[in-house]
Amino acid sequence: AGLPVAAFTPALHPDDRDRIRARARESAASGEAFSEEYRLVQADGSIRWVYTRGKAYLDADGQPARNTGVIIDITERKQAEAELAAARVDLDLAAQAAGLGRWVLRPHVRQYHWDARTRAIFGLAEHEPPSTSRFLSLVHPDDREAVKAAMAAATDPGGSGTINLDYRIRRADDGALRWIEVFGQAFFEDGICTRFVGVVSDVTDRREAVDRLVRQEETLRLAIDAADVGTWDHDLETDDIRLSDRCYAMFGVRPGELITRDTLTPFTHPADVQRVQEAVERALDPAVRADYAIEFRVNGRDDHVERWLSAKGKVFFDDDGRPRRFLGAVVNITDRKRAELHLRLLVNELNHRVKNSLATIQAIAAQSFNGQRSVDDAQEAFSNRIIALAEAHDLLTRENWEGADMLDVASRVATLHGGAARFGLSGPSIRLSPKTALSLSMALHELATNAVKYGALSVQAGRIEIAWGLAPEPGAARLDLTWTERGGPPVKPPERRGFGSRLIERGLAAELAGAAVIDFQPEGVVCQIRALLEA
């Protein structure tokens, strides 16, 4: 015996009652099978989901005679389905928020599903059916084979079962070139891929940002290399110091060697250690937070080379004011420092030479305008001597005031007073200091001026021989020079010594710590000079 149907009706959930009644009547009237899911309200008020499958049997008059079937409690399955549906909603929301498109492939039955976001990423119309061939047609030709290989590996039962790849596409609607990133997972049954699911995202902006960063880093690296810049990164919590290879080289240390703050200090030149330490302390002081900027010397540990370095850095502090990181760059400025020193020496040398030149001009003016000759003669003598001084300065300027060769000094004098036809020059290449070159040039110009006026150069047949060599005596190197005039008018010793003679015999001897003698021989003037090469 069973219970009447009416006894079950009150247990039906109110939202399902009408639907189940109607379906039961249809089955009873037609004798068709009955299959439904619905809820039952238990005596304690709880709700259970059940699945009912049954059939109504009719008698000979077509009236329902009997109804049989089964009822299965499916509450747990329904709960699982509800949780899965909720999870899918959450997944959809997360995917939308992240700009992800979802796709599902069932390779064994050739079913494809692309959601709206995936279609938008690939530029596909809403109702265009997706397919593997359509997908591959959008992939950039240079990336197509890699994509095919990755898909084959992911759906191979012997493979990893996953895909993770960046590739390029030409979007279907506008042809734009875009970078795509895909993540996917394949599922298998009996060695067959039955489901291949995943997400895609447009990562063009990220790839372009990475490319820009790579280009910037490469540009920075080239600039650092070109500028001979080294870099350091000091973790103040662990005391770990990382130096670039160029920075290692500046300290004369093999690249890669472990470096600490204590090991760097001995490399600093003793005279600069205190300045460097004070600069570091100001940078590390939370109350000061000074930028680290200092120039100092280091002595290379392995190569023992002294270098000048310019360091600039900055300390980064945490929210509590504690120093955490010390970053910076260092430049090898040794060449610049040498150039600055050389410039200071040149300026000092220039000041010295200007004073000497002014003193020389003052002496020339005083001797030229001493009242013992007419104004015209005095002016001519003064002009000639100033020209001689200028010629000597010209020669030294071309040599950067580092000295001159004796042959160049003699050749300049010969060129100004008749050239090779009137002068014979003989002697080895001897390097003179600037002071010696200037004094000898002035003396030779003075001798040549007198020769033009009174000596060998005053007649057509006259000739002058200038010969020089190193003095044989020991000690500091000295020059022996002989000026010989021949073919000119007979020579008589002057009744008084003029400025030119005094310049040579007295001034030259004193200036160059040597000796000078002028011999007024009847055949022509002979002047012998001995002078220090490095006066």
Residue pairs with C-beta under 8 A, 6 or more apart in sequence:
5 24
5 67
9 17
9 21
11 40
11 41
11 42
12 20
12 21
12 38
12 39
12 40
12 41
13 38
13 39
13 40
13 41
13 47
15 39
16 38
16 39
19 36
19 38
20 36
20 38
23 34
23 36
24 34
26 32
27 33
27 34
27 54
27 55
27 56
27 67
28 56
28 64
28 67
29 64
30 56
31 55
31 56
31 57
31 58
31 64
32 55
32 56
33 53
33 54
33 55
34 52
34 53
34 54
34 55
34 56
34 67
34 69
35 51
35 52
35 53
36 51
36 52
37 49
37 50
37 51
37 52
37 74
37 78
38 49
38 50
38 52
39 47
39 48
39 49
39 50
40 47
40 48
40 49
40 50
41 47
42 48
47 75
48 73
48 75
49 73
49 74
49 75
49 77
49 78
50 71
50 72
50 73
50 74
50 75
51 71
51 72
51 74
52 69
52 70
52 71
52 72
53 69
53 70
54 67
54 68
54 69
54 70
55 67
55 68
55 69
56 64
56 66
56 67
57 64
57 65
57 66
57 67
57 68
58 64
58 65
59 65
91 102
92 102
94 100
95 101
95 102
95 115
95 117
95 199
96 117
98 201
99 117
99 201
99 202
100 117
100 199
100 200
100 201
101 114
101 115
101 116
101 117
101 118
101 119
101 120
101 121
101 199
101 200
101 201
102 114
102 115
102 117
102 118
102 197
102 198
102 199
103 112
103 113
103 114
103 115
103 118
103 130
103 184
103 197
103 198
103 199
103 200
104 111
104 112
104 113
104 195
104 196
104 197
105 111
105 112
105 113
105 132
105 195
105 196
105 197
106 112
106 194
106 195
106 196
107 155
107 193
107 194
107 196
108 192
108 193
108 194
112 129
112 130
112 131
112 132
113 130
114 122
114 124
114 130
116 126
118 200
119 125
119 126
119 128
119 130
121 171
121 178
121 180
121 200
121 201
121 202
122 135
122 138
122 169
122 171
122 172
123 138
123 171
123 172
123 173
123 174
123 176
124 130
124 134
124 172
124 173
125 172
125 173
128 134
136 144
136 147
136 148
138 169
138 170
138 171
138 172
139 147
139 167
139 168
139 169
140 167
140 168
140 169
140 170
140 177
142 168
143 167
143 168
146 165
146 167
147 165
147 167
150 163
150 165
151 163
152 159
153 159
153 160
153 163
154 160
154 161
154 162
154 163
154 184
154 185
154 186
154 196
155 186
155 193
155 196
157 188
157 191
157 192
157 193
161 185
161 186
161 187
161 188
162 183
162 184
162 185
162 186
163 182
163 183
163 184
163 186
163 198
164 181
164 182
164 183
164 184
165 181
165 182
166 179
166 180
166 181
166 203
166 207
167 179
167 180
167 182
168 177
168 178
168 179
168 180
169 177
169 178
169 180
170 176
170 177
171 177
171 178
177 204
178 202
178 204
179 202
179 203
179 204
179 206
179 207
180 200
180 201
180 202
180 203
181 200
181 201
181 203
182 198
182 199
182 200
183 198
183 199
184 196
184 197
184 198
184 199
185 196
185 197
185 198
186 193
186 195
186 196
187 193
187 194
187 195
187 196
187 197
188 194
223 229
224 231
224 244
224 246
224 329
225 246
227 331
228 246
228 331
228 332
229 246
229 329
229 330
229 331
230 243
230 244
230 245
230 246
230 247
230 248
230 249
230 250
230 329
230 330
230 331
230 332
231 243
231 244
231 246
231 247
231 327
231 328
231 329
231 330
232 241
232 242
232 243
232 244
232 247
232 313
232 326
232 327
232 328
232 329
232 330
233 241
233 242
233 325
233 326
233 327
234 240
234 241
234 242
234 261
234 325
234 326
234 327
235 241
235 324
235 325
236 284
236 315
236 323
236 324
236 325
236 326
237 324
239 260
239 261
241 259
241 260
241 261
241 264
243 251
243 255
243 259
245 255
247 330
248 254
248 255
248 256
248 257
249 255
250 298
250 307
250 309
250 330
250 332
251 264
251 267
251 298
251 300
251 301
252 267
252 298
252 299
252 300
252 301
252 302
252 303
252 304
252 305
252 307
253 259
253 267
253 300
253 301
253 302
254 302
265 273
265 277
266 301
267 298
267 299
267 300
267 301
268 276
268 296
268 297
268 298
268 299
269 296
269 297
269 298
269 299
269 306
271 297
272 296
272 297
275 294
275 296
276 294
276 296
279 290
279 292
279 293
279 294
280 292
282 288
282 290
282 292
283 289
283 290
283 291
283 292
283 313
283 314
283 315
283 326
284 315
284 323
284 326
286 317
286 321
286 322
286 323
289 315
289 317
291 312
291 313
291 314
292 311
292 312
292 313
292 314
292 315
292 326
292 328
293 311
293 312
293 313
294 310
294 311
295 308
295 309
295 310
295 311
295 333
296 308
296 309
296 311
297 306
297 307
297 308
297 309
298 306
298 307
298 309
299 305
299 306
300 306
300 307
306 334
307 332
307 334
308 332
308 333
308 334
308 336
308 337
309 330
309 331
309 332
309 333
310 330
310 331
310 333
311 328
311 329
311 330
311 331
312 328
312 329
312 330
313 326
313 327
313 328
313 329
314 326
314 327
314 328
315 323
315 325
315 326
316 323
316 324
316 325
316 326
316 327
317 323
317 324
318 324
346 401
349 401
353 401
353 434
357 389
357 393
360 389
360 442
361 386
361 389
364 382
364 385
364 386
364 389
364 499
365 382
367 499
367 502
367 503
368 378
368 379
368 381
368 382
368 385
368 499
369 375
369 378
369 382
370 378
370 499
373 381
381 449
381 499
384 445
384 449
385 442
385 445
385 446
385 449
387 445
388 441
388 442
388 445
388 446
388 449
389 442
391 412
391 413
391 416
391 441
391 445
392 409
392 412
392 437
392 438
392 441
392 442
392 445
393 438
394 412
395 404
395 408
395 409
395 412
395 437
395 441
396 403
396 404
396 434
396 437
396 438
401 434
402 434
403 431
403 432
403 433
403 434
403 436
403 437
404 431
404 432
404 434
404 437
405 429
405 430
405 431
405 432
406 427
406 429
406 430
406 431
406 432
406 440
406 468
406 479
406 481
407 425
407 427
407 429
409 432
409 437
409 440
409 441
409 444
410 423
410 425
410 427
410 444
410 466
410 468
411 425
412 441
413 423
413 441
413 444
413 445
413 448
413 466
414 420
414 422
414 423
414 425
414 466
416 445
416 448
417 423
417 448
417 451
417 452
417 457
418 457
422 456
422 457
422 462
422 463
422 464
423 463
423 464
423 465
423 466
424 463
424 464
424 465
424 466
425 466
425 467
426 465
426 466
426 467
426 468
427 466
427 467
427 468
427 469
427 481
428 468
428 469
428 470
430 468
430 469
430 470
430 479
430 533
431 533
432 440
432 479
432 533
433 532
433 533
433 534
433 535
435 511
435 512
435 535
436 479
436 512
436 531
436 532
436 533
436 534
436 535
439 507
439 508
439 511
439 512
439 531
439 535
440 479
440 481
440 508
440 512
440 529
440 531
442 503
442 508
443 503
443 504
443 508
443 516
443 527
443 529
444 466
444 483
446 500
446 503
446 504
447 483
447 500
447 504
447 525
447 527
448 457
448 464
449 500
450 500
450 525
451 457
451 458
451 462
451 464
451 485
451 488
451 525
452 458
454 489
454 491
455 462
455 485
455 488
455 489
455 491
455 524
455 525
456 462
456 463
456 464
456 485
456 486
456 487
456 488
456 524
456 525
457 464
457 485
457 488
458 488
458 489
459 487
459 488
459 489
461 487
462 485
462 486
462 487
462 488
462 524
463 485
463 486
463 487
464 483
464 484
464 485
464 486
465 482
465 483
465 484
465 486
466 481
466 482
466 483
466 484
467 481
467 482
467 484
468 479
468 480
468 481
468 482
469 479
469 480
470 477
470 478
470 479
470 480
471 477
471 478
471 479
471 480
471 530
476 532
476 533
476 534
477 532
477 533
477 534
478 514
478 530
478 531
478 532
478 533
479 529
479 530
479 531
479 532
479 533
480 528
480 529
480 530
481 528
481 529
481 530
481 531
482 526
482 527
482 528
482 529
483 525
483 526
483 527
483 528
483 529
484 524
484 526
485 491
485 524
485 525
485 526
486 523
486 524
487 524
488 524
490 522
491 520
491 521
491 522
491 523
491 524
491 525
492 520
492 522
493 520
494 501
494 520
497 505
501 518
504 516
504 518
504 527
504 529
505 516
505 517
505 518
508 514
508 516
508 529
508 531
509 515
509 516
511 535
512 531
512 532
512 535
513 531
513 532
513 535
514 529
514 530
514 531
514 532
515 529
515 530
516 527
516 528
516 529
516 530
516 531
517 527
517 528
518 525
518 526
518 527
519 525
519 526
519 527
519 528
